[in-house]
Amino acid sequence: MRRIQVSVTPELDHALDAASAAWPHEARSQLVANLALLGASALESQRAEARRGRRDDLQAVMGSLHGVYPPDYLEGLREDWPE
């Protein structure tokens, strides 16, 4: 198992205090690991929510341009292209 070194900044110290309230019998090193896992889970949830939001946005506009361009529009446009 690999180890990493982490500096305890005031922000991390505050986070460790909060983690200690949630997991009172854990060592500080385990609290750091718990916070990292909780943070990773939160990030994955945010990414999934963003994907759902983009998918919902696409669903909302899907088909909204139906009928805007006449049939064979692209073929007519390409007729002006040099060969």
C-alpha positions in Angstrom: 0.0 0.0 0.0 1.4 3.4 -1.0 1.4 6.3 1.4 1.1 10.0 0.8 2.1 13.0 2.9 -0.4 15.7 3.5 0.2 19.1 5.1 -2.4 20.1 7.7 -3.6 23.5 6.6 -6.2 25.4 8.6 -8.8 24.3 6.1 -7.8 20.6 6.4 -7.7 20.9 10.2 -11.3 22.2 10.1 -12.3 19.3 7.9 -10.6 16.9 10.2 -12.5 18.3 13.2 -15.8 17.8 11.2 -14.7 14.3 10.2 -13.8 13.5 13.9 -17.3 14.4 14.9 -18.7 11.9 12.3 -16.1 9.2 13.0 -15.0 9.8 16.6 -12.9 6.6 17.1 -10.9 6.8 13.9 -7.2 7.9 13.7 -6.5 11.1 11.9 -4.9 9.3 9.0 -8.1 7.3 8.6 -10.1 10.5 8.8 -8.1 11.9 5.8 -8.9 8.7 3.9 -12.6 8.9 4.8 -12.7 12.5 3.6 -11.0 11.7 0.4 -13.4 8.9 -0.3 -16.4 11.1 0.6 -15.0 13.8 -1.7 -14.5 11.4 -4.6 -18.1 10.2 -4.2 -19.4 13.8 -4.1 -17.4 14.6 -7.3 -18.8 11.5 -9.1 -22.3 12.6 -8.1 -21.7 16.1 -9.4 -20.4 14.7 -12.7 -23.4 12.4 -13.0 -25.8 15.3 -12.3 -24.1 17.4 -14.9 -24.5 14.6 -17.5 -28.1 14.3 -16.6 -28.5 18.1 -17.0 -26.9 18.1 -20.4 -29.0 15.1 -21.5 -32.2 16.9 -20.3 -31.1 20.0 -22.2 -30.6 18.0 -25.4 -34.0 16.3 -24.9 -35.6 19.7 -24.5 -34.4 21.0 -27.9 -34.4 17.7 -29.8 -36.6 18.1 -32.8 -37.1 21.8 -32.4 -35.6 22.5 -35.8 -37.7 19.9 -37.6 -39.0 21.4 -40.8 -36.8 24.4 -40.7 -34.8 23.3 -43.7 -36.6 22.0 -46.8 -36.1 18.4 -48.1 -32.8 18.0 -50.1 -31.4 21.2 -48.5 -27.9 19.8 -48.2 -27.9 18.4 -51.8 -28.9 21.8 -53.1 -26.2 23.5 -51.0 -23.5 21.1 -52.3 -24.4 21.8 -55.9 -22.5 25.1 -55.5 -19.3 23.4 -54.3 -16.4 23.0 -56.7 -15.5 19.5 -57.5 
